[in-house]
């Protein structure tokens, strides 16, 4: 590749030769592009691939997703993390059916009005699927641009964010904006990595100010992360011949719509639900991106009147053999295993709400 090639030319030539073979890049319909971009947010590519393939097979278009119960969607998403993504996709599919006849709109304003579509998603889908010259600034692009332009300010600061978005917009002012965005994402994921960037393999080496200054490894500027608070819970296993009792969390909020053994901040909270616990607690820890849960898992039984309340929207008993088909929270899986319940194995791909 010529060192005098422009940035767009260098990116497109490199991407054509080096891009990874990924399932969403085959027949990149707007639906496939959108699903992949949502799944890839905060989640490793290797983890996303099997989820993407199962999701597309079950929901090949917005209409099929809109028609499915949310519980089915969450069950298919279970283990991928950041469950608000699944809830928002489900709601957005309903909006597409109601407002756009089941067809994903190619108008940026109409697409931006859908549930869960932020600035990054708008730019990624509109550029890749429809050729719109819109930027899609994510962590990979932030890193590439900070190094390319030797940006030493905090990338999370508003002024720096504005600068990064302007630069990203300038880069995609090209007849093939989707190729540029994908090339930048790929470059950040495979070459311009957070640690030990492979500058000798970079198609933008001749243009990179950080490389010229020997500063690539220390950019973008890193700011200390705030300590995550810890929340403590008590969870109760109510098990009989009918299976394990589970409660469904409210749709909105952390782990919305997922199922778990009933839990409360303390014994009084469990008692208010009609649950009495016995035996020795087994403590499990579960880390989210923004907080940590410590859960004391105990055997439990229902007192007279049965189990109710606790903020749960529903309760049900599930046979242990059928737990694999339930959208269980990550902490629930850990607690069930601590009790010796044969909970389904799941490769964790992400964490959070």
N, C-alpha and C positions, 0 to 999 in steps of 0.2 A: 504494500500500500504506500502510495506516495506521501512523504511527510508534508508536502505542500497542499494536500487535499483539504478542502474546507471541512468544518466540523460535521455538517449534515452528510456530506459525501463519505467521509471517513466512517461515521456511525453506520450508515446504511450498508456500506460494503462489508464492514466487520460483522454486522448482524446477519446479513445474508449468509456469510460463511461460517459463523460460529454459534448461531442460536441453537439452544437445546430443543430437542424434539419433545414437545409437551402436548397432551391431548386437546387442550383448548385452542391450540394453534392449528389444528386440523379442522377445516371447515369453520372458520371463525365467524359464526353467525352472531348477531347482536346478543342473543340469549346466552350463548356459550361464553362470549367475552364477558358479559356482565356477571354471570355466576362465578367464573374464574377470578375476576377481579375482587369480588366480595370475599371469596374464600381465601385469597392470597393475602388479604390485609392482616398483618400481625401473625402470619402463619407460614411455616416452611413449605416450600414447593413439594418436597418429597411427601409430606403429610397430606397435602391437598389432593394429590393425584387420585388416590382411590376414592376419596369422598366426592370429588368432581364427577368421576365416572359413574358412581352409584346414583348421585343426585340427578345427573342428566338422563340416565336410563329411566329413572322413576318419574322425573318431571321434565319432559322434553321441550316444554314451552310454557309461557306464563299461565295459560288457561289451566293446564294440569296442576300447576302449583297452587293457583288460586282456589281450585276445587277441593284440594286436600285439607283435611283437618290439621290444625296447627300442631297437634300432638304427633301426627305422623311425620311432619316436617322436622320437628325437633328430635324425634327418634332417629331419623336418618342423619341428622347433623351431630348427634351425640358424640362427644370426643373431640370435635373440631374446635370447640371453645368459642368465646365471644358470641353467645347465643342471640344477642340483639340483632346480629347480622341475619340470622335465619328468620326471626320474627319480622324484621323490616322487609326482607325479600318476599315473604308471604303476603304482607300487607300491600307491597308495591305491585305484586302480581295481580291482586284484586283490583287495584287502581287501573292497571293497564287494561284489564278486561272491561271494567266499567266505563272508562274514559276514552280508550283508544282501540276498542274492538279486538283486544288481545294481541295487538301489534306494538312492539316497543317503538316509541316515537323517536324520529331522528332529529327532532327539534330540541336544541339544548335547554330551552326554557321549560318545555313540557317534560323532558326527562328529569331535570333538576327538581321538579315539583313532586316527584315520586318519593315515597317514604324511604328514608335511609340513604338517599343519594346526596353525597357531599361533593365538595369541589374536586377532590381527587377522582372519585368514581365517575363524575360527570366527564372530566377530561379524558380519562382512560377509555371509557366506553365510546364516547363520541368520536375520539380520534381513531381508535382501532377499528371500530365497526362501521363508522360513517364518514371517516376522512375529514372530520372537523378539526380545524387548527386550534385545538385547546390543549393547554398543558396539563400534566398529571403529576404533581409533585408529591412524591412519597419519600420514605427514608433513603432509598437507594439514589434517587435523583438529587436529594438534598446533599448527600455525601459527594456525588460526582461533581455537582456544581460548586460546592464549597472548595473542592480541590482544584477544579478547573480555573476558577476565578480568584483563588487565594482569599476566600472569605473567612476571616478570623473571628468575626463576631459570633455571639450565641445564635445558632440557627433557629432557636425557639422564640427569640425576641421578635416583636411585631415588625420592626423596621427591617430586620434581616429576612423575615418571612416574605414581606412585600418584595424585597429585592430578589429573592429566590424565585418567586412566582413570575416576576417580570422576565428574568433570565430564562426560565423554563418556557415561557410563552414565545420568546424570541427564537429559541431553538426549534420549536415546532412550526415556525412560520415557513413551511415547506410543503411542496405538493404531496408529500407522504408523511403527514404528521403522526399517524399511527405507527409507522416503522421507526420514526425517531423516538417516540415515547417508549416503545418496546425495546429499542436498542439501548436507551439510557437505563431502563430497568435491568436489562440483562447485564449491562456493563457493571452496574453497581452490585449485582448479585454474584457475578463470577470473576471479575477482574479488579474493580475498584472497591474491594471489600473493606470492612471496618478495620481489620487487622492485617498487616502485611500485604498491602495492595501490590498487585503484579504489574508494576508500571512498565516493565519491558514489553509486556504483551498488550498494552493499552493502545487502541487506535487513535486516542486523543493525546498521546504523550507529547507530541510536538506543540500542542496548544495549551498544555497544563501548566499553570503558574506555580502550583504547589510542588509539582515534580521538579521544576526548575530551581526552586528554592530549597528543595530537600525537606518539604513540610507536609508531604502527603499523609504520612502515618499519624500525625497529630491533629488532622482535620477530619471532620468538623469539630469545633470546640465542644468539649464534653462538660456538661454541668452536673454537679452531684445530684443524685436522686434522693428525694425525700424518703425518710424512713416510713415503711408501711405500718399502719396501725394493726393491732391484733384484736380480733373479736373472739369471744369464747362462747361456746354453745354446748348444750346437752342434747344428745340424740337418743331415741329409744327404739329398740328392735322389738316389734310386736309380731311374733311368728306363731302360727298354728298350722293345722292341717290344710287350711285354705291358702297358705302362703305368707308373704311378708306384707305388712300394712305400710302403704306409702301415701304421702301427702303431696299435692301438686302446688307448687309455688305460684303466686300471682303472675299473670302474664307480663306485666311491666316490672322493671327492676332487675336486680341481680339474679341471674339464673332463671329468668322468668319463664314460666310454663313447664319447668322440669320437675321431676319427681324425686322424693327423698324420704327416708324414714323420718317421722315427726321429730322436730327439734325446736328448742326454745333457749333463750339465754340462760335459764336456770331451772332448778327443780320446780319452783313455783309456777313457771310458765308451762311446764309439762303437766303439772297437776291441774291447771286451768283447762287443759285440753281433755282431761279425763284419763291421764296416764300416770302410773306409778312405776318407778324404776327399782331394780334390784341388782345386787351383785357388784362386782368390781368393774370400774370404768376402764375402757380401753381408749387411749387418747390418740387421735390422728390429727395431722396438720395438713392444711391445704393452702397453698400460696396462690393468690390472684395477683394481677398486675398492680393493684392499688391497695390491697389489704391482705391479711393472713387470718385464716380461721384455725382455731384450736377447738376440736370437737371431742367431748367426752362421750363415748359410745357405751350405752348400758342396755342390758336386757330390760324389757318393759312389759306391762300388761295394762289392759283397759280396766278402769273401775266402772262401777254401775253407771249406766247412761251412755257408755261408748265414747268414742273419740270424736271431737269436733273443735272447730275454731282454730286458734293459733295463726290466723292469717292465711290458711290454706284455702284454695278454691274448691278442692275435692279430695276425697280419700278413696283408696281402693286396695284390695288385696291382690297380690300377684304371686302366682306359683314360682318357686325358685327357678324352675326350669325355663320360665318365660321372661325372666328379668332382662335377657338380652334384647328383647323387643321394646323395652321401655326407655324413654329419654331420662336417664338418671343423671343427677349432678355428679361432678367429680368427687366431692366430699362424700356423697352417698356411696359411691363405689368403694372408696377406702374404708368407710365405716362397715359396710356389709362384709368386706373381706376380713376386717378385724374380728367380726363375730363368727367367721368361719363359713359365711354364706358363699356359695359358688357364684359370685357376681361375674358378669361378662368381662373378658379381657378387652382393653381398649387402648389403642396407641394414642396417647395424648398429643394433640397437635396445637393446642392453644389454650389460653386461660382467659377468664374474665367474664364480664357481664354479657 
